[in-house]
Amino acid sequence: MLTYKFRLYPTKEQEEKLLFILEQCRWLYNKLLSIINESKSTPPKRKMQSMLPKLKEEHPELKEVNAKTLQMVVFMLYNNLRALAELKKKGRKVGRLRYKKRGKFKSFILNQSGFKLIETGNMFDRLYISKVGEVSIRIHRPVEGKIKQVIIKRYGSGEWYALICVEEAEAPKKGIERAIGIDLGIKSFLTDSEGRAIENPRCHERDLERLRIEHRKLSRKKRGSKNWMKQLRRLCKVYERIERRRDDFLHKLSRFYVDNYDLIVVEDLEVENMRRNHKLSEISDASWGRFLHYLSYKAERAGKTVVKVSPRGTSEGLSWDDPLRDYISACRILKRGLEKLGLGLPFEPAERRPLLHVTAFAVITGQVASTKQEPPLRMPLSEGRRSQTCRSDSAVFVAFVASQQKASSRRHPPAAAGAPVANASARRSAFIRAVCCCPSFVKLRIGQGLTLTPLKWGDSCF
């Protein structure tokens, strides 16, 4: 089962109907939960579904909601009960399910029927929703497979989305020719067995100051007022932007490994247990579990193989100060994966060589390259910086900037010693044109000389 996520653009009347459906589903959820809490034992799901016709007679508002949607409310309730039971078996302290407050019921489901996707050939297509009508939807990618159900979800910022679940045929397994091991981390998001060190984007830390500002604004407003609700939506937009940036990075990075390798070996980490350690709080921002999930389902669709091995002893005998610690661990992870499958593929031991540090910006823009195609590095890497002379396009970049500097000095005579050779607009235009010609993503500082440093995630041009 594959899920596509598309943005909905309902009119005011359609949004009122969608909110009405959510409110009726919330009422039904709480009603059924109260019946379960009052009974001595949990009644079977079929018995709860048989009560729906009687509840419709007592509350005619339920007749304005699709019958399948009401049945899926029962399904959601019993799924939550099952999840609590599983947590209790694992030794976790759990209580009872809570009632849903007004505005806390975020989605409803249309299963098998009650929906239809209508193509218009324009920028916006149409999604027919039972009891609502045809709602504008932005289909930014083709939907492949048979649609089984549609989930309509409302986010805290007020935006509506349609989650279209389709059924796809299982892809045949491909032969294993290229294999790689991945070691997840915090300082670097991951280090693989080919010598790449992917920078951790730290999406939450990037917008931390904005979150503090929006939280302070919210605390100054009266709870429940219209201004409080407006500010709450602004705060939700910041959180949603952080989540989208993180998902974009994780999707593109997992897609890179699935497209280029047939076997991917990772550690079988207990992420939930590791998050309880306050010293490892940054794991939540890194989203290791989500990355492994994306990697697994993408590999399954492409017929590739993902193998999880025990993380115990992968860093044994390595010093914390060793810059190649994660790289050697990734090589050990790959070796364990090959031994687990028993494929007998050749394994190259870890080499003492400099790592290729890849920025998060390079991942998002698709600039991650194979280390085998890169020229050898001339000096060790440290703290995410490397010599720009290692890239063949650096000479082109320096020559281009020098020509721009020379042309700018003709238009603007040089000032006293120590002053910049060009004004702000000239520096900005020279930088933009230089970056278009050179894919190294460097930051240019024009003063008495040229300084080339890697452009880090979140850095501004000037």
Secondary structure, DSSP 8 states (H G I E B T S, - for coil): -EEEEEEEE--HHHHHHHHHHHHHHHHHHHHHHHHHHHSSS---HHHHHHTHHHHHHH-GGGGGS-HHHHHHHHHHHHHHHHHHHHHHHTT----------TT---EEEEESSSEEEE--SSSSEEEEETTTEEEEEE--S---SEEEEEEEEE-TTS-EEEEEEEE-----------EEEEEE-SSEEEEETTSEEEE---HHHHTHHHHHHHHHHHHTS-TTSHHHHHHHHHHHHHHHHHHHHHHHHHHHHHHHHHHH-SEEEEE---HHHHHTSGGGTTHHHHTHHHHHHHHHHHHHHHT-EEEEE--TTTTTT--TT-TTHHHHHHHHHHHHHHHHHT-------------EEE-HHHHHTT----TTTS---SS--BTTB--GGGSTHHHHHHHHHHHHHHHHHHHS---STTS-SS-HHHHHHHHHHHHHH-TT-EEEEESSSEEEEE--TT----
